[in-house]
């Protein structure tokens, strides 16, 4: 990574950051040079291209759209694990589900909708699904998890639903382990989400900044965590207001603990750290 950083010319970095911004709105300022270098090193190895300069020339030349997509995937992919920032799932269990369950009886909702808006390799939406399955009274109403991401490879991993032990052991609480199948033989050390839960999560490819979300129903809760840190201020504001429109009145937007809506124009009410609520209509 250090070698790639030293050999990456300023013009190469500017080309990469412009291409990535145009395709994904991810803002790669100078603080992200090490991240860019690490992700470029992987693409150089995969393509067997000798230098960053040659790689940029490759991307500039006609065709090679598949590699441009793979570059965006490499830049946008983040490490995650089950029940990351666990207080958010505790809040879902203790506050959101009881509140929405009570409203469902008054407003005759048939289903609770949750959206993992940047689902990466699937740990977040499956954690959502486990929490809802364990908490929602299935005799009165149902639930659905929508999961979206900009990365096709990450969506493939999520739909395969097989995970290494390091993202499960010590991360998922004891009660959640009943939703996993432990691998044996060649799969020893891996965990697979049980089909009964896997079938309750719907995955699709979405660029959050292109058009309105393709959902017929409004969401009761949206998880969009550790995404806005990659966007500039204008893009953050655009995204927050788009997500707000996708919430039912009284619905919740949950962002990452390292993110804040301070200085962003929005109509949400702060509830707890990184948790915001769309006001009820009057």
N, C-alpha and C positions, 0 to 999 in steps of 0.2 A: 504493500500500500504506500509506504514512504517513497519508494522508487517512482511509482506512478505519479504521486503528488509532485515530486521534484521535476519530472519530465513533462508534466502537463503545462503547456504554455498558456498564457493568459487568453490568447485568442481561442484555444481549444476549450477552455473552461467557459468562455462567453458563448461559444457555439452550443455546447452541451446545455448550459443553463437556459438559453433561448429556446432551443428545441423542446426541452422538458416543460418549460413554462407554456409554450404554445399548445402542447399536447395535453397537459394535465393541470396547468395553473400552479404547479409546485414551484415555489420561489427558492432557488438555490443561491443564497448570498454567499459571501466569502467564508462565513462560518461553517458552511457545508462542504468546503473543499475536500476535507478528509473523507466525508461520506461519499462524495462523488468519486474520489480516487479509489476507494474500496470497491464500489460497485462497478467502476470501469475495469478494474483489474480482473474481475470475474468475467466480464464480457470479452476482454482481450484473450483470456485463456480459452473461452468457449469458441470464439471465432478464429483463433490462432493468428490474429493480427498482431504484428510486432510492437506497434507503438500507438500512443493516444492520437498522434497526428495522423497516422494512416487510418485509424479507426474513424476519426472525424471525416476524413476524405471519403471513406466508405459510406458513411451515412449521408454525405452530401450528394453522392452520385445517384443517378436514376435507379429506381427500383429499391431493393433492400428494405421494404416496408416492414417485413417481418422482424428485422433486427432493430428497427426504430421502436417497434412495439416492445421487444424484449428489453431494450434500454429503459423505457418508461417503467416496465414491470420491475426491473432491478432497482431503480431509484426509489420507487414507491413502496416496496416491500419492507415491512418492519417485523422485528422479532416480537412474538407474543406468546402467551401461555394461558391455560385455563384459569378463569376467575381472577384475571389480572385486575388490580385496583378493586379488591373484593368488597369494599364498602358500598360500591355502586350496586352490586347484586344484593347486598343486605338491604339497601334502600328499596330496591325493587320488591323484595319479599315483604318487608315490614310496612312500607308506605304505599307504593304504587298499586300493588295487587289488591290489598284491602279497599283502598279508595276507589279503584275502578270497578271492583266487584260490587260495591254498594251502588255506584252510579249505574251499573249494568241492569240492576233490578229496577231502578227508577226510569231509565231511558231505554230499556229493552234492547240493550246490545246483545248480540249473540256470540261475539268473539272479541278477545283482547288481541290487538295487533302490536307487535314489537318489530323494530327495524334496526339491524346492525348495519350501519351505512358504509363502513369501511372494514369489512369483515376479515380481510387478510386470509390466513389459512384456516379459518373457521372456529378457532378456539372461543372467540367472543360469542358468536351466535349460538353455538352449542351450550355454552355456559348459561346464556339467556334461556335457552329451551329447557335445560335441566331445572333452573330456578322456577320457571313458570309451571313445568309439569309437576314439580314438588309442592307448589303453593296454590295454584288455581284449583278451585273446587270444580272438578270435571262434571259433576252432576247438575251444575247450574249454567255453566258456559264453557266455551272452548278458548283456544289461543292459537296464534300463528306467528312464526318468526320469519321475517324477510331478511335476507342477507345479500349485500351487494359489495362489489369491489371493482377497481379499475384494472386489476391484474388477472388475466386469464389463467396463468399457471397457478396462482394462489387459489383461485376458484376451483381448479381441478383438484388441488390438495384438499380443500374443504369438502368437496363432494365425495372424495375417496374416504375421508373421515378416519384415517389411520394416523396415530400420533406416537412419537417417541416418549419414553417414560419420563424424560426430563421436563416435558411440558404438562405432565399429569401428576406424577408423584410429588407430594408436598405442595401442590398447587390447588388441585381440586379437593374440596372438603370430603370427609368420610362419607356423608350421605349421598354425594354425587357419584361415587365409584360404582354404584349399581347400574349406571347408564353406560358403562364401558364393558367391552369384552377383552379379556386379557389374552394376548397372543401366546401361542405355544409352538414348539418346533421352530421352523424358520422365522416365525413371527414373534418369537420370544423377545420381550423387551418393548414390544409395541402394544398399543391399546386402540381398539376400534369402537366408535360410537355404535351402540345397538341400533338396528334398523328401525325399531319402533320410535326412537327419538329422531334419528336421521331423517325419517320421512316427514317430520313435522317442520323442517326448516327448508325454505325455498331459496336457492341461490341464483343470482343473475348478474351479468356484467353491466355496470353503470359507471359512467363518468359523472360525478356529482355536480359538475359545473356545466353540463350540457343538458339544456331543457329541464322540464319538470319531471319529478320522479313518476314512474309509470304504474302507480298503485291506484286502484279503484277506491280503496278505503283509507281514511286518515289513521294515523298511528297514535296509540296511547303512550308509547315511550319510544324514543329514538336514542340509540347509542351512536355517537359520532366522536370517538375518542382518539386523541393523538394524531389528528389529521390536520387541524388548522395550524399547527406549529409550522407546517411547510408552506403555508399560503401567506401572501402579502395582505395588508390591512383591507384593501378593497375586496379581495376575494373572500376573506374571512366574513366580511359583512354580507356579501352576496349569499354565501353558503348558509349562514345562520338564519337569514330571513327566508331562504328557500325551505330550510328544514322546519322553521316555525309554521309555515303555511301547510306543512304536511302533518302537523299535530292536531288532534282534536282539542277544542278548548279545554283547558285544564290538564293537557298532556305534558309530558316531561321530555326535555332534551338533556342528555348527559354527555359531557365532554371530558377530556382527559384532565387529570389533576394538575398537569403542567400547563394547561390552557386556561384562558380567562376571556370573558366577553367584555371586560373593561375597555372603554374607548371604542367599542363597536356599537353602532346605532341598531337597536333591536327593541322588541316589545315584550320580551320575556321577563319573568320575575325570578330573581335569585332565590333559591331555597336552601341549599347547602353548598359546600365546596364542589364546584364543577357540575352542579345540578340546577337546572332552570325549568320554569313552568310557564306554559302559555296561559295567559289570563282567561278566566271563565268569561263567556259573553254575558253582557248585562242586558 
